[in-house]
Amino acid sequence: MADKEKKVAKTSDVEKATTDESKAAAKVAKAAKGNTNKKDKPNFFVRASKGTKRFFKDFKGECKKIVWPDAQTVLKSTGVVLLVVTIVCIVVYGIDQALSAGIGGLKALANPEETTAVVETTLADEKDDEKKDETAESEETTEEATTAAEETTSEKAE
C-alpha cells in the first residue's frame, strides 16, 4: 500500500511541475504581448470605426431578439399601470394631508398665544360687525326722521 501512495504522490508532483511550468510560460507570453510598439496599433479613427461597426452589428442582433407584445397585452398592462399610479397618488395624498394636519396641531400646541390671539381677533371682529350693524340702523332711523320732517315742513308751507 505504501508503494501505491508513493506512486500517486510522484505523479501529483509531476502534474504540479507541469502546471507551474505552463503558468510561467503563460506569464512570459503575456509579458511579450504587452511589449508591442505603438506603431503596430492602428490609429484612433480606424479603431473607433471598427468599434462603431461592432456596436451596431451587436445592436441589430439584440433587436432581432425582442419579442413584441400584442395590442391586447399592451392595453391590459397600460390599465394596470394607470390603476396602480392612481392608487399610489391617493395614498400619498392621504399621507400628506394627515402629516399636514399633524404638523398644524403640533404648531398650535407649541404656540398657545397665537390660538388665543386668533380667538380674540375673531371675537373683536364680531363685536365690530355688531357696532357697524347698530350704526347702520341708527343712520337709517335718522334718515327716516329727516325725510318725515321734510315732508311735514313742505306740507305746512303749502
Contacts in CASP RR format, 6 or more apart in sequence:
PFRMAT RR
TARGET T0000
AUTHOR 0000-0000-0000
METHOD contacts of the structure
MODEL  1
MADKEKKVAKTSDVEKATTDESKAAAKVAKAAKGNTNKKDKPNFFVRASK
GTKRFFKDFKGECKKIVWPDAQTVLKSTGVVLLVVTIVCIVVYGIDQALS
AGIGGLKALANPEETTAVVETTLADEKDDEKKDETAESEETTEEATTAAE
ETTSEKAE
41 47 0 8 1.000
69 77 0 8 1.000
108 114 0 8 1.000
108 115 0 8 1.000
END
